[in-house]
Amino acid sequence: MFFLENIFVPPIKFCPSTKGGDMVSEHAHTVLLRKILQSNIRLGDAHLNKKDPSMVLARWVELQQFVNVLFTSNTSGCH
């Protein structure tokens, strides 16, 4: 089983949040990195807690999809 232990996260100054009125929006790259980390945690929890194999597989696929998006989308860098 493969788990991400480290993921490079650029300093916030390179992908700053956008403030508009009362709302703060994070850069799409930051949001995607957060989804990868959260998905990795869910996968690890499912594996360690010996959940149903289909649930572990579903979480693994979810993680892989987020990683694929990171490397294939325009959000892979800050503009």
DOLUMDO-897355 format. One record per residue (C-alpha): residue number from 1; residue in one letter; chain; x, y, z. Coordinates in Angstrom, 3 decimals, always signed. Example, Ala and Ser with C-alpha at 12.3 -4.5 7.8 and 13.67 -1.06 7.14 Angstrom:
<pts>
<pt num="1" residuo="A" cadena="A" east="+12.300" north="-4.500" up="+7.800"/>
<pt num="2" residuo="S" cadena="A" east="+13.670" north="-1.060" up="+7.140"/>
</pts>
This chain:
<pts>
<pt num="1" residuo="M" cadena="A" east="+0.000" north="+0.000" up="+0.000"/>
<pt num="2" residuo="F" cadena="A" east="+1.330" north="+3.420" up="-0.951"/>
<pt num="3" residuo="F" cadena="A" east="+0.855" north="+6.441" up="+1.309"/>
<pt num="4" residuo="L" cadena="A" east="+2.092" north="+9.962" up="+0.772"/>
<pt num="5" residuo="E" cadena="A" east="+4.219" north="+10.973" up="+3.710"/>
<pt num="6" residuo="N" cadena="A" east="+5.449" north="+14.273" up="+2.349"/>
<pt num="7" residuo="I" cadena="A" east="+4.080" north="+16.699" up="-0.152"/>
<pt num="8" residuo="F" cadena="A" east="+5.758" north="+19.909" up="-1.242"/>
<pt num="9" residuo="V" cadena="A" east="+3.649" north="+22.920" up="-0.335"/>
<pt num="10" residuo="P" cadena="A" east="+4.938" north="+26.276" up="-1.569"/>
<pt num="11" residuo="P" cadena="A" east="+4.993" north="+29.098" up="+0.950"/>
<pt num="12" residuo="I" cadena="A" east="+1.760" north="+31.035" up="+1.111"/>
<pt num="13" residuo="K" cadena="A" east="+3.410" north="+34.155" up="-0.309"/>
<pt num="14" residuo="F" cadena="A" east="+3.555" north="+32.404" up="-3.700"/>
<pt num="15" residuo="C" cadena="A" east="-0.125" north="+31.396" up="-3.637"/>
<pt num="16" residuo="P" cadena="A" east="-1.743" north="+34.097" up="-1.519"/>
<pt num="17" residuo="S" cadena="A" east="-5.362" north="+34.172" up="-0.495"/>
<pt num="18" residuo="T" cadena="A" east="-7.580" north="+36.677" up="-2.253"/>
<pt num="19" residuo="K" cadena="A" east="-9.605" north="+39.017" up="-0.099"/>
<pt num="20" residuo="G" cadena="A" east="-12.831" north="+40.417" up="-1.450"/>
<pt num="21" residuo="G" cadena="A" east="-15.145" north="+42.185" up="+0.940"/>
<pt num="22" residuo="D" cadena="A" east="-15.850" north="+39.884" up="+3.872"/>
<pt num="23" residuo="M" cadena="A" east="-14.704" north="+36.750" up="+2.045"/>
<pt num="24" residuo="V" cadena="A" east="-11.256" north="+35.224" up="+1.728"/>
<pt num="25" residuo="S" cadena="A" east="-10.641" north="+32.820" up="-1.158"/>
<pt num="26" residuo="E" cadena="A" east="-7.664" north="+30.511" up="-1.280"/>
<pt num="27" residuo="H" cadena="A" east="-5.765" north="+29.878" up="-4.477"/>
<pt num="28" residuo="A" cadena="A" east="-6.984" north="+26.779" up="-6.346"/>
<pt num="29" residuo="H" cadena="A" east="-3.537" north="+25.199" up="-5.935"/>
<pt num="30" residuo="T" cadena="A" east="-3.745" north="+25.523" up="-2.152"/>
<pt num="31" residuo="V" cadena="A" east="-7.245" north="+24.018" up="-2.134"/>
<pt num="32" residuo="L" cadena="A" east="-6.082" north="+21.076" up="-4.246"/>
<pt num="33" residuo="L" cadena="A" east="-3.084" north="+20.383" up="-1.999"/>
<pt num="34" residuo="R" cadena="A" east="-5.399" north="+20.390" up="+1.027"/>
<pt num="35" residuo="K" cadena="A" east="-7.685" north="+17.864" up="-0.712"/>
<pt num="36" residuo="I" cadena="A" east="-4.700" north="+15.595" up="-1.389"/>
<pt num="37" residuo="L" cadena="A" east="-3.598" north="+15.701" up="+2.230"/>
<pt num="38" residuo="Q" cadena="A" east="-7.134" north="+15.081" up="+3.545"/>
<pt num="39" residuo="S" cadena="A" east="-7.678" north="+12.234" up="+1.098"/>
<pt num="40" residuo="N" cadena="A" east="-4.383" north="+10.655" up="+2.127"/>
<pt num="41" residuo="I" cadena="A" east="-5.418" north="+10.811" up="+5.790"/>
<pt num="42" residuo="R" cadena="A" east="-8.792" north="+9.186" up="+4.994"/>
<pt num="43" residuo="L" cadena="A" east="-7.042" north="+6.416" up="+3.055"/>
<pt num="44" residuo="G" cadena="A" east="-4.586" north="+5.778" up="+5.871"/>
<pt num="45" residuo="D" cadena="A" east="-7.392" north="+5.684" up="+8.439"/>
<pt num="46" residuo="A" cadena="A" east="-9.423" north="+3.236" up="+6.352"/>
<pt num="47" residuo="H" cadena="A" east="-6.406" north="+0.960" up="+5.956"/>
<pt num="48" residuo="L" cadena="A" east="-5.346" north="+1.100" up="+9.612"/>
<pt num="49" residuo="N" cadena="A" east="-8.898" north="+0.541" up="+10.863"/>
<pt num="50" residuo="K" cadena="A" east="-9.262" north="-2.456" up="+8.536"/>
<pt num="51" residuo="K" cadena="A" east="-12.323" north="-1.063" up="+6.772"/>
<pt num="52" residuo="D" cadena="A" east="-14.076" north="-2.888" up="+3.962"/>
<pt num="53" residuo="P" cadena="A" east="-11.599" north="-3.383" up="+1.085"/>
<pt num="54" residuo="S" cadena="A" east="-13.961" north="-1.631" up="-1.330"/>
<pt num="55" residuo="M" cadena="A" east="-13.854" north="+1.492" up="+0.885"/>
<pt num="56" residuo="V" cadena="A" east="-10.051" north="+1.412" up="+0.975"/>
<pt num="57" residuo="L" cadena="A" east="-9.986" north="+1.074" up="-2.810"/>
<pt num="58" residuo="A" cadena="A" east="-12.450" north="+3.953" up="-3.248"/>
<pt num="59" residuo="R" cadena="A" east="-10.317" north="+6.204" up="-1.058"/>
<pt num="60" residuo="W" cadena="A" east="-7.182" north="+5.176" up="-2.927"/>
<pt num="61" residuo="V" cadena="A" east="-8.824" north="+6.045" up="-6.246"/>
<pt num="62" residuo="E" cadena="A" east="-9.954" north="+9.392" up="-4.802"/>
<pt num="63" residuo="L" cadena="A" east="-6.393" north="+10.189" up="-3.731"/>
<pt num="64" residuo="Q" cadena="A" east="-5.020" north="+9.196" up="-7.132"/>
<pt num="65" residuo="Q" cadena="A" east="-7.549" north="+11.428" up="-8.878"/>
<pt num="66" residuo="F" cadena="A" east="-6.537" north="+14.450" up="-6.799"/>
<pt num="67" residuo="V" cadena="A" east="-2.843" north="+13.785" up="-7.482"/>
<pt num="68" residuo="N" cadena="A" east="-3.570" north="+13.433" up="-11.210"/>
<pt num="69" residuo="V" cadena="A" east="-5.391" north="+16.766" up="-11.215"/>
<pt num="70" residuo="L" cadena="A" east="-2.441" north="+18.391" up="-9.458"/>
<pt num="71" residuo="F" cadena="A" east="-0.074" north="+17.383" up="-12.241"/>
<pt num="72" residuo="T" cadena="A" east="-2.386" north="+17.894" up="-15.213"/>
<pt num="73" residuo="S" cadena="A" east="-4.335" north="+21.048" up="-14.439"/>
<pt num="74" residuo="N" cadena="A" east="-3.604" north="+24.719" up="-14.738"/>
<pt num="75" residuo="T" cadena="A" east="-3.715" north="+24.925" up="-10.941"/>
<pt num="76" residuo="S" cadena="A" east="-0.301" north="+23.257" up="-10.716"/>
<pt num="77" residuo="G" cadena="A" east="+1.312" north="+26.660" up="-10.404"/>
<pt num="78" residuo="C" cadena="A" east="+0.400" north="+30.072" up="-9.129"/>
<pt num="79" residuo="H" cadena="A" east="-0.313" north="+32.733" up="-11.712"/>
</pts>
